């Protein structure tokens, strides 16, 4: 029996129409607001004789930073890269240490030993409840009141040397042959994967312990060892990378813009195709998915051509007439799309479409047209992408220079020497932990560790009691119980919240600005103080932090998916 | 069974549980410190670690290089910056008002459980033990060492004796926790009259010339506040039977923020009261009539048309030069008109709805009067907020203002409307993906550029705005968690009853969702409270910036140069006390609500 067709309500009482009208009104209002504010800010900039530009990326900065990689060449881009490296250095080392420390304290918090338990509790309650910034500034104040350097400190030290200028420790630095050696290590990692599988295969077949993990680690070590001596073999990669860079630079910019266009059109077509496939309520359609895809991609291109043609022809129109005729063009396109959907739908679907579905498809096409308009409108986008890709390969190529036959690493002992205008300094040849790095690193690590400890404690408590009791019944020692029963299960529970803490740590490194640590925020601030280019710098910050957050959370999500129990 | 009775089989009389073995100190130590060889090693390591920490901590405190006078002479600077002398009563009144409101609420909601002498003596013994350990271990001068050790031993001894004398009665929960808190408050205020600190001499500039009570100027106000607090509690116990008491108190708490920060502490000099009152009365009368008419459900389509017209008028008012108060009042009127069929109903509800509208008009006129009024409290900056005061201004303001935004965002993110969902998701993820300090820097260097010349904001306002938007994104995620925890059956049931989307959200979904996220919301308050310290980086003189940059650079009349560590320790202590109390509070709430257990 066919479902009785309801009479369609008039548009001003149709809930779907009203909902979409409200949504589109809010969207248009927001766009209007942003355009107004943006135009106003451009005006205000122009009043100061400035325009938004990213030229500072290639201009010399004229400042020196106390921290990190050398500023060569002296450009804004290199300075921001320096800040980025510093941020990542603190993030990665902080994550490693905070995880270890946090786990230890979290387990100590559960200890039956009264005094250990109390120490862990006091640590957590103190560190967690004091703002991180206060702690960072405190550590900065502590290190600044250490001993000042004098002539009698000049010399080389065996372990480390602390002073108000920072802490210097022995370290292995990458040397000229490092990148060739790295290729060996990467090959080692790939080989280790196969070795691991092979050993696991034997284990499953024969049921004996095959030490798969030790074998895999051994493979990497062997590859590294071979690479230590054989790394000049990969010098030829330099030429190849150079050629790739040249090849990319030879691509005309129009190709990139066309690729972007194709990408958007394909994306919208694919979305609509999937949307129709999701709606399909029966089988034996007269039209396949590919035809739907093609039809709507073509419709998008036609819409694009019509709007573009209108904009090209409407040069003489202004104000009211322009908006009215643009509205008419859009209305015609929308009506055309509606007929297209009406024509396609019965040939792919069994059940009918509701109003909401029309709106979704039309909105997708509209968003596609707008996006392409923006992408095509920005002329520099093709060249920027080509330049960046080519610069990347040209940057890598000299690292594989065949004349670089020195060892992959260089050992540097902690040293105090006299430099510049006769000032006693910690030698830059060795690894120097500056006061800013120390304060930020200690602050961020201790702070995050206290949160991780609470998460670990919660995770351990969440492991069912029966597991502990079963372990006790088997006569496992407390260490064995934790190592083999409780912690592996707790790990699954705590991974998502700990991932959140990693993200917080990553973002909290921006507080280094308070102790003059040159992270990306401080470098950016230095640059806009000199050039006045606030908005471009802020946009780079946002791009960096959003990308970083995205990468970190995808790593955590990936690990989470791999570790999740397969449930019935 | 036919008559509905359930007959239980005869059970054997339960055996009386054997008395637990006596637990002496030796048994306790054997269980908790020396149970296994590994535990013995841990105990030794732990004792050494604890001893070294206590020694190091107190060594840091009593080191002769420490300049604690930098903190004690600058207490007022740290708390309220340069708030003028003759206006200090405003600060005290504000603190007193909050204390009275708190004690009133404690009485009206009958908060507070009971605790046992056993638990109290255990705490006292912990404190005494700590004092004793500090006295013995720390690097104190001999006389001080003796005092600390004696006091510590005395406290432990008294607590132990009390427990022994009370015997089994000590285990009964019969002491009201509030009485304990009151005792502590009395003790704290009394200590202001007793404790003495060295005071530097302004004539000679020598650090420790004379010894005076710590709180010469503040002990009297604190005493009054203490008394007011007790009076408030007494009053609360009298009036807690009244029906309207709880809604009134909730309203008072909601209004306390603008009244305290915008009115009392700013010392508003009201302007153009007559004009605003006129608008207020006009909107109250005309709007009241319209709302009363619209609450009538029989109106049907006409009501919708009227409220639609009001909405259009309210939006149009923003496009034409109109007084802001009129724009706001129109918006409120339109919102109330649109929601009238949802909240109206019958009988008393109608009048209640109109009354709420009138209250809203009154509040808006009052807030606008505050906004246009000038301040009589003259300081260097246009806004007389500084020091710890600014921390509270930002923390409470950001959370309170971000609440409606956050709830809206959460609803948008979980809604079925795709554009709203995408917009809310983008907003939340972008705000959360970028660190707070970047947003604060933006509020200072980018935000002012977005407005035409002549439109200027105070630094505090800019920072508060960005704090609000930042906090809203995090709050939205918390609320979203609560929304997703509401079971689907609830939605289906409300649909079956024929509720509209608005009714379902307002009466079914949100109350349950918000109840489930109260602990997370308190966590949000704590996080925001700690985050306010970041304003020091953008140059707002909060307690941290004063402690870090102002006090350590004072050389006249006293030489406090380089006293940064002392100040930071003090700031850390201040922050710690409040965050610790808050987090304890949130644990208590979580337990009382039983959120995690259902």
Boltz contact constraints between the chains, C-beta under 6 A:
constraints:
  - contact:
      token1: [A, 19]
      token2: [B, 417]
      max_distance: 6.0
  - contact:
      token1: [A, 23]
      token2: [B, 417]
      max_distance: 6.0
  - contact:
      token1: [A, 23]
      token2: [B, 419]
      max_distance: 6.0
  - contact:
      token1: [A, 23]
      token2: [B, 420]
      max_distance: 6.0
  - contact:
      token1: [A, 27]
      token2: [B, 419]
      max_distance: 6.0
  - contact:
      token1: [A, 37]
      token2: [B, 450]
      max_distance: 6.0
  - contact:
      token1: [A, 40]
      token2: [B, 450]
      max_distance: 6.0
  - contact:
      token1: [A, 40]
      token2: [B, 452]
      max_distance: 6.0
  - contact:
      token1: [A, 41]
      token2: [B, 449]
      max_distance: 6.0
  - contact:
      token1: [A, 41]
      token2: [B, 450]
      max_distance: 6.0
  - contact:
      token1: [A, 44]
      token2: [B, 449]
      max_distance: 6.0
  - contact:
      token1: [A, 113]
      token2: [B, 39]
      max_distance: 6.0
  - contact:
      token1: [A, 113]
      token2: [B, 42]
      max_distance: 6.0
  - contact:
      token1: [A, 114]
      token2: [B, 32]
      max_distance: 6.0
  - contact:
      token1: [A, 114]
      token2: [B, 33]
      max_distance: 6.0
  - contact:
      token1: [A, 115]
      token2: [B, 43]
      max_distance: 6.0
  - contact:
      token1: [A, 115]
      token2: [B, 46]
      max_distance: 6.0
  - contact:
      token1: [A, 116]
      token2: [B, 42]
      max_distance: 6.0
  - contact:
      token1: [A, 116]
      token2: [B, 46]
      max_distance: 6.0
  - contact:
      token1: [A, 119]
      token2: [B, 46]
      max_distance: 6.0
  - contact:
      token1: [A, 119]
      token2: [B, 50]
      max_distance: 6.0
  - contact:
      token1: [A, 129]
      token2: [B, 576]
      max_distance: 6.0
  - contact:
      token1: [A, 129]
      token2: [B, 579]
      max_distance: 6.0
  - contact:
      token1: [A, 129]
      token2: [B, 580]
      max_distance: 6.0
  - contact:
      token1: [A, 130]
      token2: [B, 572]
      max_distance: 6.0
  - contact:
      token1: [A, 130]
      token2: [B, 575]
      max_distance: 6.0
  - contact:
      token1: [A, 130]
      token2: [B, 576]
      max_distance: 6.0
  - contact:
      token1: [A, 131]
      token2: [B, 530]
      max_distance: 6.0
  - contact:
      token1: [A, 131]
      token2: [B, 533]
      max_distance: 6.0
  - contact:
      token1: [A, 131]
      token2: [B, 575]
      max_distance: 6.0
  - contact:
      token1: [A, 133]
      token2: [B, 533]
      max_distance: 6.0
  - contact:
      token1: [A, 133]
      token2: [B, 534]
      max_distance: 6.0
  - contact:
      token1: [A, 134]
      token2: [B, 533]
      max_distance: 6.0
  - contact:
      token1: [A, 134]
      token2: [B, 571]
      max_distance: 6.0
  - contact:
      token1: [A, 134]
      token2: [B, 572]
      max_distance: 6.0
  - contact:
      token1: [A, 137]
      token2: [B, 548]
      max_distance: 6.0
  - contact:
      token1: [A, 138]
      token2: [B, 568]
      max_distance: 6.0
  - contact:
      token1: [A, 141]
      token2: [B, 564]
      max_distance: 6.0
  - contact:
      token1: [A, 141]
      token2: [B, 565]
      max_distance: 6.0
  - contact:
      token1: [A, 507]
      token2: [B, 435]
      max_distance: 6.0
  - contact:
      token1: [A, 510]
      token2: [B, 435]
      max_distance: 6.0
  - contact:
      token1: [A, 510]
      token2: [B, 437]
      max_distance: 6.0
  - contact:
      token1: [A, 513]
      token2: [B, 537]
      max_distance: 6.0
  - contact:
      token1: [A, 514]
      token2: [B, 537]
      max_distance: 6.0
  - contact:
      token1: [A, 534]
      token2: [B, 445]
      max_distance: 6.0
  - contact:
      token1: [A, 534]
      token2: [B, 446]
      max_distance: 6.0
  - contact:
      token1: [A, 535]
      token2: [B, 446]
      max_distance: 6.0
  - contact:
      token1: [A, 538]
      token2: [B, 442]
      max_distance: 6.0
  - contact:
      token1: [A, 538]
      token2: [B, 446]
      max_distance: 6.0
  - contact:
      token1: [A, 541]
      token2: [B, 438]
      max_distance: 6.0
  - contact:
      token1: [A, 542]
      token2: [B, 434]
      max_distance: 6.0
  - contact:
      token1: [A, 545]
      token2: [B, 433]
      max_distance: 6.0
  - contact:
      token1: [A, 545]
      token2: [B, 434]
      max_distance: 6.0
  - contact:
      token1: [A, 546]
      token2: [B, 433]
      max_distance: 6.0
  - contact:
      token1: [A, 549]
      token2: [B, 433]
      max_distance: 6.0
